[in-house]
Amino acid sequence: MKDSIFINLLKKHTNIDRDFINTFFKKFKIGAELDFDIKDVDVCKYLNIKLSTLRKRLLNFYTKKAPKYFETVDYVRIKSDDNKIIYMINYQCFERLAMSGDSEQSETIRMYFVKLREFITENQQLIYQAMENKDDLRAYSKYETIYFFAVDDRKNNIFKIGQTKDIINRLNNYNVGRIKEIELQNIKNLRFFIFCTKLK
């Protein structure tokens, strides 16, 4: 199965252990964090805890104040073919269970989120700039657009030129090759604006 962009990002640009990524995100799907597709026995095996302990946690047996987990929100109970009850857990609930434990594996998972926070902090300027550029694109996505940007940062005199009514979709579909980053440089008027690259 091909890794998602998110998984590739973690593997290529963070110091998070690859074996951890491959295991922890085995059932993870972008946009499907709330799907009930993780079996309780698999969670127990991963966290090295008893099935009875996991189910007591899901039933808020150890919670003295407000309940932490809710049926149909965090998990569902289904019957197997042999009439046994299985707790199916969504990925968001799995993360919370994993982080709140006191096992060695839970500590490893907490360190993952520490490293993720460090990665965001170290790259905050790039992330902020990318989000700002995305907002700029969305603001002008309704206009007919002409654009140009460099095809290869090794040769500064080769450009891609075109026109579109959906600049966001056009740039998403276009393979920019070696270009590391595309920035909105200036707006010519209400109908047309120009894209070019900041070559590094």
TORPA-4810 file (N, C-alpha, C, O; in nm, 3 decimals):
<nodes>
NODE_1_0.084_-0.120_0.000_0.000_0.000_0.000_0.087_0.125_0.000_0.180_0.135_0.080_M
NODE_2_0.058_0.218_-0.087_0.138_0.339_-0.099_0.114_0.431_0.019_0.000_0.452_0.061_K
NODE_3_0.223_0.488_0.073_0.211_0.579_0.187_0.141_0.708_0.145_0.155_0.753_0.032_D
NODE_4_0.066_0.766_0.239_0.002_0.895_0.214_0.106_1.006_0.221_0.218_0.984_0.265_S
NODE_5_0.067_1.125_0.177_0.158_1.241_0.184_0.198_1.266_0.328_0.313_1.300_0.356_I
NODE_6_0.102_1.250_0.421_0.130_1.272_0.563_0.238_1.177_0.614_0.330_1.218_0.684_F
NODE_7_0.226_1.049_0.579_0.324_0.951_0.624_0.461_0.980_0.562_0.563_0.972_0.631_I
NODE_8_0.463_1.014_0.434_0.589_1.049_0.369_0.653_1.172_0.433_0.775_1.180_0.446_N
NODE_9_0.570_1.267_0.472_0.620_1.387_0.539_0.689_1.349_0.669_0.799_1.398_0.697_L
NODE_10_0.627_1.264_0.748_0.686_1.222_0.875_0.817_1.147_0.853_0.914_1.168_0.925_L
NODE_11_0.820_1.059_0.753_0.939_0.977_0.729_1.055_1.059_0.674_1.171_1.035_0.710_K
NODE_12_1.024_1.154_0.587_1.131_1.227_0.518_1.180_1.349_0.595_1.297_1.384_0.586_K
NODE_13_1.091_1.414_0.669_1.128_1.544_0.725_1.125_1.551_0.878_1.143_1.658_0.935_H
NODE_14_1.104_1.437_0.945_1.112_1.437_1.091_1.209_1.328_1.135_1.249_1.242_1.056_T
NODE_15_1.244_1.332_1.264_1.332_1.228_1.319_1.253_1.121_1.393_1.308_1.051_1.478_N
NODE_16_1.124_1.108_1.360_1.040_1.007_1.421_1.076_0.870_1.363_1.092_0.856_1.242_I
NODE_17_1.089_0.771_1.448_1.131_0.637_1.408_1.036_0.579_1.303_0.914_0.583_1.320_D
NODE_18_1.093_0.525_1.196_1.012_0.472_1.086_0.930_0.351_1.128_0.815_0.336_1.086_R
NODE_19_0.988_0.265_1.209_0.913_0.147_1.255_0.791_0.189_1.335_0.684_0.129_1.324_D
NODE_20_0.806_0.294_1.415_0.692_0.346_1.491_0.585_0.398_1.397_0.467_0.370_1.415_F
NODE_21_0.627_0.474_1.295_0.531_0.530_1.199_0.456_0.418_1.127_0.334_0.423_1.114_I
NODE_22_0.529_0.318_1.082_0.466_0.208_1.009_0.367_0.130_1.095_0.267_0.080_1.045_N
NODE_23_0.395_0.121_1.225_0.308_0.046_1.315_0.193_0.130_1.366_0.077_0.089_1.359_T
NODE_24_0.224_0.248_1.417_0.123_0.334_1.479_0.019_0.381_1.378_-0.098_0.397_1.412_F
NODE_25_0.062_0.403_1.254_-0.029_0.454_1.151_-0.078_0.345_1.056_-0.125_0.374_0.946_F
NODE_26_-0.066_0.221_1.099_-0.105_0.109_1.014_-0.252_0.117_0.974_-0.287_0.085_0.861_K
NODE_27_-0.338_0.161_1.067_-0.481_0.168_1.042_-0.528_0.311_1.015_-0.648_0.337_1.004_K
NODE_28_-0.434_0.404_1.005_-0.470_0.545_0.992_-0.499_0.582_0.847_-0.422_0.549_0.757_F
NODE_29_-0.611_0.651_0.826_-0.648_0.700_0.694_-0.693_0.845_0.707_-0.777_0.877_0.791_K
NODE_30_-0.638_0.932_0.623_-0.677_1.072_0.624_-0.827_1.083_0.597_-0.877_1.029_0.499_I
NODE_31_-0.898_1.151_0.684_-1.041_1.171_0.667_-1.126_1.058_0.723_-1.249_1.064_0.719_G
NODE_32_-1.060_0.954_0.777_-1.134_0.839_0.830_-1.101_0.815_0.978_-1.112_0.704_1.028_A
NODE_33_-1.061_0.923_1.046_-1.019_0.911_1.186_-1.132_0.867_1.278_-1.107_0.815_1.387_E
NODE_34_-1.257_0.886_1.235_-1.372_0.853_1.319_-1.442_0.724_1.277_-1.547_0.690_1.331_L
NODE_35_-1.384_0.654_1.180_-1.441_0.525_1.139_-1.404_0.418_1.242_-1.291_0.414_1.292_D
NODE_36_-1.498_0.333_1.274_-1.474_0.229_1.374_-1.415_0.105_1.306_-1.487_0.011_1.273_F
NODE_37_-1.285_0.106_1.286_-1.222_-0.003_1.212_-1.101_-0.064_1.282_-1.022_-0.135_1.219_D
NODE_38_-1.085_-0.038_1.413_-0.975_-0.097_1.489_-1.034_-0.188_1.596_-1.113_-0.144_1.679_I
NODE_39_-0.996_-0.314_1.596_-1.047_-0.409_1.694_-0.983_-0.388_1.831_-0.866_-0.351_1.841_K
NODE_40_-1.060_-0.413_1.934_-1.009_-0.398_2.070_-0.889_-0.488_2.098_-0.797_-0.448_2.169_D
NODE_41_-0.891_-0.608_2.042_-0.778_-0.700_2.066_-0.649_-0.647_2.003_-0.540_-0.671_2.055_V
NODE_42_-0.661_-0.576_1.891_-0.542_-0.519_1.826_-0.485_-0.404_1.909_-0.364_-0.387_1.918_D
NODE_43_-0.574_-0.326_1.970_-0.529_-0.217_2.058_-0.456_-0.275_2.179_-0.351_-0.225_2.220_V
NODE_44_-0.513_-0.381_2.236_-0.451_-0.446_2.352_-0.312_-0.500_2.319_-0.218_-0.486_2.396_C
NODE_45_-0.302_-0.560_2.203_-0.174_-0.615_2.160_-0.071_-0.504_2.141_0.045_-0.519_2.180_K
NODE_46_-0.115_-0.393_2.082_-0.022_-0.282_2.056_0.023_-0.217_2.187_0.141_-0.185_2.203_Y
NODE_47_-0.070_-0.198_2.281_-0.039_-0.130_2.406_0.008_-0.226_2.516_0.048_-0.183_2.624_L
NODE_48_0.002_-0.356_2.486_0.043_-0.457_2.582_-0.039_-0.449_2.712_0.016_-0.447_2.822_N
NODE_49_-0.171_-0.446_2.697_-0.261_-0.443_2.811_-0.366_-0.553_2.795_-0.386_-0.606_2.685_I
NODE_50_-0.433_-0.586_2.904_-0.536_-0.689_2.900_-0.663_-0.635_2.836_-0.692_-0.516_2.842_K
NODE_51_-0.738_-0.725_2.775_-0.864_-0.687_2.711_-0.963_-0.633_2.814_-1.035_-0.537_2.787_L
NODE_52_-0.966_-0.693_2.930_-1.057_-0.646_3.036_-1.021_-0.505_3.081_-1.110_-0.425_3.113_S
NODE_53_-0.892_-0.473_3.084_-0.848_-0.339_3.123_-0.892_-0.235_3.020_-0.940_-0.128_3.055_T
NODE_54_-0.874_-0.270_2.892_-0.914_-0.178_2.786_-1.064_-0.149_2.792_-1.107_-0.034_2.782_L
NODE_55_-1.142_-0.253_2.808_-1.287_-0.235_2.808_-1.334_-0.156_2.930_-1.429_-0.078_2.922_R
NODE_56_-1.268_-0.175_3.042_-1.302_-0.096_3.160_-1.272_0.051_3.137_-1.347_0.138_3.183_K
NODE_57_-1.163_0.079_3.067_-1.130_0.218_3.035_-1.235_0.278_2.943_-1.277_0.392_2.962_R
NODE_58_-1.276_0.202_2.843_-1.378_0.252_2.751_-1.512_0.273_2.820_-1.590_0.360_2.781_L
NODE_59_-1.539_0.193_2.922_-1.664_0.206_2.998_-1.650_0.303_3.114_-1.739_0.315_3.199_L
NODE_60_-1.536_0.374_3.118_-1.510_0.478_3.219_-1.509_0.422_3.361_-1.547_0.491_3.456_N
NODE_61_-1.465_0.297_3.376_-1.459_0.233_3.506_-1.360_0.302_3.598_-1.381_0.308_3.719_F
NODE_62_-1.250_0.355_3.539_-1.146_0.418_3.619_-1.163_0.569_3.630_-1.080_0.637_3.691_Y
NODE_63_-1.268_0.622_3.572_-1.289_0.767_3.570_-1.373_0.811_3.688_-1.485_0.763_3.706_T
NODE_64_-1.321_0.901_3.768_-1.391_0.948_3.887_-1.483_1.067_3.857_-1.585_1.085_3.923_K
NODE_65_-1.447_1.146_3.757_-1.526_1.265_3.725_-1.611_1.240_3.600_-1.678_1.138_3.590_K
NODE_66_-1.607_1.332_3.506_-1.687_1.318_3.383_-1.632_1.205_3.297_-1.510_1.186_3.292_A
NODE_67_-1.718_1.130_3.229_-1.672_1.020_3.143_-1.585_1.072_3.029_-1.605_1.181_2.977_P
NODE_68_-1.487_0.989_2.991_-1.394_1.026_2.883_-1.432_0.965_2.749_-1.405_1.022_2.644_K
NODE_69_-1.494_0.849_2.755_-1.524_0.776_2.632_-1.674_0.748_2.622_-1.742_0.721_2.722_Y
NODE_70_-1.724_0.754_2.499_-1.867_0.739_2.476_-1.892_0.640_2.363_-1.828_0.644_2.258_F
NODE_71_-1.987_0.551_2.388_-2.025_0.456_2.285_-2.092_0.529_2.169_-2.165_0.626_2.190_E
NODE_72_-2.069_0.484_2.050_-2.113_0.541_1.921_-2.035_0.666_1.882_-2.047_0.715_1.770_T
NODE_73_-1.955_0.718_1.976_-1.868_0.833_1.945_-1.724_0.787_1.934_-1.655_0.817_1.836_V
NODE_74_-1.678_0.713_2.035_-1.540_0.663_2.038_-1.530_0.516_1.998_-1.427_0.473_1.946_D
NODE_75_-1.635_0.442_2.021_-1.633_0.300_1.990_-1.776_0.249_1.970_-1.873_0.315_2.008_Y
NODE_76_-1.787_0.133_1.910_-1.916_0.064_1.897_-1.895_-0.081_1.936_-1.785_-0.135_1.925_V
NODE_77_-2.002_-0.143_1.982_-1.996_-0.285_2.017_-2.072_-0.365_1.911_-2.187_-0.335_1.879_R
NODE_78_-2.006_-0.467_1.859_-2.069_-0.550_1.757_-2.054_-0.697_1.796_-1.971_-0.732_1.880_I
NODE_79_-2.135_-0.782_1.736_-2.127_-0.925_1.760_-2.049_-0.992_1.647_-2.069_-0.964_1.529_K
NODE_80_-1.961_-1.081_1.687_-1.885_-1.158_1.588_-1.970_-1.275_1.540_-2.081_-1.296_1.587_S
NODE_81_-1.916_-1.349_1.446_-1.988_-1.464_1.392_-2.018_-1.570_1.498_-2.115_-1.645_1.486_D
NODE_82_-1.933_-1.576_1.601_-1.955_-1.674_1.708_-2.024_-1.610_1.830_-2.016_-1.661_1.942_D
NODE_83_-2.092_-1.495_1.804_-2.173_-1.426_1.906_-2.092_-1.365_2.020_-2.147_-1.339_2.127_N
NODE_84_-1.964_-1.341_1.999_-1.884_-1.272_2.098_-1.891_-1.121_2.072_-1.903_-1.077_1.957_K
NODE_85_-1.884_-1.043_2.179_-1.888_-0.897_2.167_-1.748_-0.844_2.136_-1.651_-0.878_2.203_I
NODE_86_-1.740_-0.761_2.034_-1.614_-0.697_1.996_-1.633_-0.546_2.003_-1.733_-0.493_1.956_I
NODE_87_-1.536_-0.478_2.062_-1.537_-0.332_2.064_-1.457_-0.283_1.945_-1.337_-0.311_1.934_Y
NODE_88_-1.521_-0.211_1.856_-1.453_-0.152_1.741_-1.427_-0.004_1.771_-1.520_0.071_1.803_M
NODE_89_-1.303_0.037_1.760_-1.259_0.169_1.806_-1.215_0.254_1.688_-1.154_0.203_1.594_I
NODE_90_-1.245_0.383_1.693_-1.195_0.469_1.585_-1.053_0.516_1.617_-1.005_0.500_1.729_N
NODE_91_-0.986_0.573_1.516_-0.845_0.606_1.534_-0.824_0.718_1.636_-0.726_0.717_1.710_Y
NODE_92_-0.916_0.813_1.640_-0.903_0.922_1.736_-0.906_0.870_1.879_-0.828_0.914_1.964_Q
NODE_93_-0.996_0.777_1.905_-1.004_0.715_2.036_-0.878_0.635_2.065_-0.827_0.637_2.177_C
NODE_94_-0.828_0.564_1.966_-0.705_0.486_1.981_-0.589_0.576_2.023_-0.512_0.539_2.111_F
NODE_95_-0.576_0.693_1.963_-0.470_0.787_2.001_-0.483_0.828_2.147_-0.384_0.831_2.220_E
NODE_96_-0.604_0.860_2.189_-0.626_0.902_2.328_-0.595_0.790_2.426_-0.534_0.813_2.531_R
NODE_97_-0.638_0.669_2.392_-0.607_0.554_2.478_-0.456_0.532_2.487_-0.402_0.505_2.594_L
NODE_98_-0.390_0.543_2.373_-0.247_0.520_2.368_-0.170_0.622_2.450_-0.074_0.587_2.520_A
NODE_99_-0.209_0.747_2.443_-0.137_0.853_2.514_-0.162_0.852_2.664_-0.077_0.896_2.741_M
NODE_100_-0.278_0.804_2.706_-0.314_0.813_2.847_-0.268_0.694_2.931_-0.290_0.691_3.052_S
NODE_101_-0.204_0.596_2.867_-0.157_0.479_2.940_-0.029_0.506_3.016_0.032_0.613_3.002_G
NODE_102_0.014_0.407_3.096_0.138_0.421_3.173_0.241_0.316_3.132_0.334_0.286_3.207_D
NODE_103_0.224_0.260_3.013_0.318_0.159_2.964_0.433_0.225_2.889_0.430_0.344_2.859_S
NODE_104_0.534_0.145_2.859_0.649_0.195_2.781_0.605_0.239_2.643_0.655_0.338_2.590_E
NODE_105_0.510_0.166_2.583_0.460_0.201_2.451_0.387_0.334_2.453_0.400_0.414_2.360_Q
NODE_106_0.311_0.360_2.561_0.240_0.487_2.573_0.337_0.604_2.582_0.313_0.711_2.526_S
NODE_107_0.448_0.582_2.652_0.550_0.687_2.660_0.612_0.713_2.523_0.642_0.828_2.489_E
NODE_108_0.631_0.608_2.444_0.683_0.623_2.309_0.588_0.707_2.224_0.632_0.791_2.145_T
NODE_109_0.460_0.685_2.241_0.359_0.758_2.165_0.355_0.905_2.209_0.340_0.994_2.125_I
NODE_110_0.369_0.929_2.339_0.372_1.068_2.386_0.494_1.141_2.329_0.486_1.259_2.297_R
NODE_111_0.606_1.070_2.317_0.726_1.130_2.259_0.706_1.161_2.111_0.763_1.257_2.059_M
NODE_112_0.624_1.081_2.044_0.592_1.111_1.904_0.527_1.248_1.892_0.564_1.326_1.804_Y
NODE_113_0.431_1.277_1.980_0.364_1.407_1.973_0.456_1.521_2.013_0.441_1.634_1.965_F
NODE_114_0.552_1.493_2.101_0.653_1.594_2.134_0.737_1.626_2.011_0.762_1.742_1.981_V
NODE_115_0.781_1.521_1.941_0.862_1.541_1.820_0.782_1.610_1.710_0.835_1.689_1.633_K
NODE_116_0.653_1.579_1.704_0.568_1.643_1.604_0.555_1.792_1.634_0.559_1.874_1.542_L
NODE_117_0.541_1.826_1.761_0.536_1.967_1.801_0.667_2.037_1.770_0.668_2.152_1.726_R
NODE_118_0.779_1.969_1.792_0.910_2.026_1.761_0.923_2.052_1.611_0.975_2.156_1.570_E
NODE_119_0.875_1.959_1.530_0.879_1.974_1.384_0.797_2.096_1.341_0.843_2.175_1.258_F
NODE_120_0.678_2.112_1.397_0.593_2.227_1.362_0.660_2.357_1.405_0.656_2.456_1.332_I
NODE_121_0.720_2.357_1.523_0.787_2.478_1.572_0.905_2.515_1.483_0.923_2.632_1.448_T
NODE_122_0.985_2.416_1.446_1.103_2.442_1.363_1.065_2.490_1.223_1.141_2.564_1.160_E
NODE_123_0.949_2.449_1.175_0.907_2.483_1.039_0.785_2.576_1.037_0.711_2.580_0.939_N
NODE_124_0.766_2.648_1.145_0.646_2.730_1.157_0.636_2.838_1.049_0.526_2.868_1.003_Q
NODE_125_0.749_2.896_1.008_0.746_2.999_0.907_0.700_2.942_0.772_0.618_3.003_0.703_Q
NODE_126_0.754_2.825_0.736_0.716_2.762_0.610_0.569_2.720_0.611_0.498_2.738_0.512_L
NODE_127_0.524_2.666_0.723_0.385_2.623_0.734_0.291_2.742_0.728_0.187_2.738_0.661_I
NODE_128_0.328_2.850_0.798_0.246_2.970_0.797_0.238_3.030_0.657_0.132_3.070_0.611_Y
NODE_129_0.353_3.035_0.589_0.358_3.091_0.454_0.273_3.008_0.359_0.201_3.063_0.275_Q
NODE_130_0.279_2.875_0.371_0.200_2.788_0.284_0.051_2.810_0.307_-0.027_2.812_0.211_A
NODE_131_0.009_2.826_0.432_-0.131_2.850_0.461_-0.178_2.985_0.409_-0.290_2.998_0.360_M
NODE_132_-0.092_3.086_0.419_-0.125_3.218_0.368_-0.138_3.215_0.215_-0.230_3.276_0.159_E
NODE_133_-0.047_3.144_0.150_-0.054_3.132_0.004_-0.181_3.060_-0.039_-0.241_3.094_-0.141_N
NODE_134_-0.222_2.961_0.040_-0.344_2.888_0.009_-0.465_2.981_0.018_-0.556_2.973_-0.065_K
NODE_135_-0.466_3.068_0.118_-0.575_3.164_0.131_-0.576_3.262_0.014_-0.683_3.298_-0.036_D
NODE_136_-0.457_3.304_-0.030_-0.448_3.394_-0.146_-0.504_3.326_-0.271_-0.578_3.388_-0.348_D
NODE_137_-0.469_3.200_-0.289_-0.520_3.125_-0.404_-0.672_3.115_-0.401_-0.739_3.134_-0.503_L
NODE_138_-0.726_3.084_-0.283_-0.871_3.067_-0.271_-0.944_3.198_-0.301_-1.052_3.197_-0.361_R
NODE_139_-0.885_3.309_-0.260_-0.949_3.439_-0.280_-0.966_3.472_-0.428_-1.061_3.540_-0.466_A
NODE_140_-0.874_3.422_-0.511_-0.879_3.454_-0.654_-0.918_3.336_-0.741_-0.903_3.340_-0.863_Y
NODE_141_-0.970_3.229_-0.677_-1.001_3.107_-0.752_-1.119_3.123_-0.847_-1.136_3.041_-0.938_S
NODE_142_-1.201_3.227_-0.829_-1.318_3.246_-0.914_-1.287_3.324_-1.040_-1.371_3.332_-1.130_K
NODE_143_-1.166_3.381_-1.048_-1.132_3.463_-1.165_-1.063_3.380_-1.272_-0.990_3.285_-1.242_Y
NODE_144_-1.086_3.418_-1.396_-1.007_3.357_-1.504_-0.863_3.402_-1.487_-0.837_3.520_-1.465_E
NODE_145_-0.770_3.309_-1.498_-0.633_3.337_-1.457_-0.533_3.302_-1.566_-0.547_3.201_-1.635_T
NODE_146_-0.434_3.387_-1.579_-0.316_3.350_-1.657_-0.200_3.338_-1.559_-0.197_3.407_-1.457_I
NODE_147_-0.107_3.249_-1.589_0.000_3.226_-1.494_0.127_3.185_-1.568_0.123_3.143_-1.683_Y
NODE_148_0.238_3.200_-1.499_0.362_3.141_-1.547_0.449_3.109_-1.427_0.448_3.182_-1.328_F
NODE_149_0.522_3.002_-1.437_0.618_2.969_-1.332_0.731_2.888_-1.393_0.714_2.825_-1.497_F
NODE_150_0.846_2.890_-1.327_0.964_2.821_-1.379_0.941_2.672_-1.378_0.880_2.618_-1.286_A
NODE_151_0.991_2.604_-1.480_0.975_2.460_-1.493_1.085_2.386_-1.417_1.061_2.279_-1.362_V
NODE_152_1.205_2.444_-1.414_1.318_2.375_-1.351_1.408_2.481_-1.289_1.452_2.573_-1.357_D
NODE_153_1.436_2.468_-1.158_1.516_2.571_-1.094_1.664_2.564_-1.133_1.744_2.648_-1.090_D
NODE_154_1.702_2.463_-1.214_1.840_2.459_-1.265_1.859_2.552_-1.383_1.972_2.591_-1.415_R
NODE_155_1.747_2.587_-1.451_1.754_2.675_-1.568_1.650_2.786_-1.548_1.530_2.760_-1.550_K
NODE_156_1.697_2.906_-1.529_1.607_3.016_-1.492_1.538_3.082_-1.610_1.473_3.185_-1.593_N
NODE_157_1.551_3.027_-1.730_1.489_3.090_-1.847_1.383_3.000_-1.912_1.342_3.026_-2.025_N
NODE_158_1.339_2.895_-1.843_1.236_2.806_-1.896_1.112_2.820_-1.809_1.117_2.794_-1.688_I
NODE_159_0.999_2.860_-1.871_0.877_2.885_-1.794_0.759_2.807_-1.851_0.752_2.777_-1.970_F
NODE_160_0.668_2.774_-1.763_0.540_2.714_-1.802_0.436_2.826_-1.805_0.421_2.899_-1.707_K
NODE_161_0.365_2.840_-1.916_0.265_2.945_-1.932_0.131_2.881_-1.964_0.125_2.785_-2.040_I
NODE_162_0.024_2.936_-1.908_-0.109_2.881_-1.937_-0.219_2.969_-1.883_-0.193_3.076_-1.828_G
NODE_163_-0.343_2.923_-1.898_-0.455_2.997_-1.842_-0.560_2.898_-1.792_-0.573_2.787_-1.844_Q
NODE_164_-0.634_2.939_-1.690_-0.732_2.851_-1.628_-0.837_2.934_-1.554_-0.815_3.050_-1.520_T
NODE_165_-0.952_2.872_-1.528_-1.055_2.934_-1.445_-1.054_2.879_-1.304_-1.130_2.923_-1.218_K
NODE_166_-0.967_2.781_-1.279_-0.953_2.722_-1.145_-0.805_2.705_-1.116_-0.749_2.598_-1.139_D
NODE_167_-0.742_2.810_-1.065_-0.597_2.811_-1.046_-0.553_2.709_-0.942_-0.447_2.649_-0.956_I
NODE_168_-0.635_2.688_-0.838_-0.597_2.592_-0.734_-0.591_2.451_-0.790_-0.493_2.379_-0.769_I
NODE_169_-0.695_2.413_-0.861_-0.698_2.279_-0.920_-0.589_2.262_-1.024_-0.529_2.155_-1.036_N
NODE_170_-0.563_2.368_-1.101_-0.461_2.361_-1.206_-0.323_2.336_-1.146_-0.248_2.252_-1.195_R
NODE_171_-0.289_2.407_-1.041_-0.158_2.392_-0.980_-0.147_2.259_-0.906_-0.039_2.200_-0.900_L
NODE_172_-0.258_2.213_-0.849_-0.256_2.083_-0.782_-0.231_1.970_-0.881_-0.164_1.873_-0.847_N
NODE_173_-0.283_1.983_-1.001_-0.269_1.878_-1.102_-0.140_1.886_-1.181_-0.100_1.789_-1.245_N
NODE_174_-0.075_2.002_-1.177_0.046_2.019_-1.257_0.168_1.969_-1.182_0.189_2.004_-1.066_Y
NODE_175_0.247_1.888_-1.246_0.369_1.836_-1.185_0.478_1.942_-1.202_0.529_1.962_-1.312_N
NODE_176_0.513_2.008_-1.091_0.609_2.118_-1.100_0.754_2.070_-1.097_0.845_2.152_-1.093_V
NODE_177_0.775_1.938_-1.097_0.910_1.886_-1.108_0.999_1.924_-0.992_0.970_1.890_-0.878_G
NODE_178_1.107_1.995_-1.021_1.206_2.025_-0.917_1.173_2.150_-0.838_1.245_2.184_-0.744_R
NODE_179_1.066_2.218_-0.873_1.033_2.341_-0.803_0.997_2.311_-0.658_0.913_2.225_-0.631_I
NODE_180_1.060_2.381_-0.566_1.038_2.356_-0.424_0.918_2.432_-0.369_0.855_2.387_-0.273_K
NODE_181_0.888_2.546_-0.428_0.787_2.630_-0.367_0.732_2.728_-0.469_0.807_2.786_-0.548_E
NODE_182_0.601_2.747_-0.470_0.538_2.843_-0.560_0.476_2.954_-0.477_0.400_2.926_-0.384_I
NODE_183_0.506_3.078_-0.509_0.455_3.190_-0.432_0.377_3.286_-0.520_0.412_3.306_-0.637_E
NODE_184_0.274_3.345_-0.465_0.201_3.451_-0.532_0.284_3.579_-0.518_0.309_3.624_-0.406_L
NODE_185_0.326_3.636_-0.630_0.416_3.750_-0.625_0.342_3.883_-0.637_0.367_3.974_-0.559_Q
NODE_186_0.251_3.896_-0.735_0.181_4.022_-0.747_0.051_4.004_-0.823_0.035_3.908_-0.898_N
NODE_187_-0.042_4.096_-0.804_-0.171_4.093_-0.871_-0.175_4.206_-0.972_-0.152_4.322_-0.938_I
NODE_188_-0.205_4.172_-1.097_-0.204_4.272_-1.203_-0.336_4.350_-1.207_-0.333_4.473_-1.220_K
NODE_189_-0.448_4.284_-1.196_-0.577_4.352_-1.190_-0.680_4.254_-1.136_-0.644_4.148_-1.087_N
NODE_190_-0.807_4.289_-1.145_-0.911_4.204_-1.086_-0.928_4.072_-1.157_-0.975_3.976_-1.096_L
NODE_191_-0.893_4.063_-1.285_-0.917_3.941_-1.362_-0.792_3.855_-1.380_-0.803_3.733_-1.395_R
NODE_192_-0.677_3.917_-1.378_-0.556_3.840_-1.406_-0.452_3.863_-1.297_-0.434_3.974_-1.248_F
NODE_193_-0.383_3.755_-1.260_-0.268_3.773_-1.174_-0.162_3.672_-1.215_-0.191_3.574_-1.283_F
NODE_194_-0.040_3.696_-1.173_0.074_3.619_-1.222_0.134_3.535_-1.108_0.151_3.584_-0.996_I
NODE_195_0.165_3.409_-1.140_0.237_3.324_-1.049_0.380_3.307_-1.099_0.404_3.288_-1.218_F
NODE_196_0.471_3.315_-1.008_0.607_3.277_-1.042_0.670_3.213_-0.920_0.607_3.207_-0.814_C
NODE_197_0.790_3.166_-0.933_0.848_3.094_-0.823_0.959_3.170_-0.753_1.029_3.253_-0.811_T
NODE_198_0.971_3.137_-0.626_1.086_3.185_-0.550_1.189_3.074_-0.552_1.177_2.977_-0.477_K
NODE_199_1.288_3.085_-0.635_1.386_2.979_-0.652_1.490_2.985_-0.540_1.538_3.092_-0.504_L
NODE_200_1.522_2.870_-0.488_1.618_2.867_-0.378_1.743_2.790_-0.418_1.835_2.777_-0.338_K
</nodes>
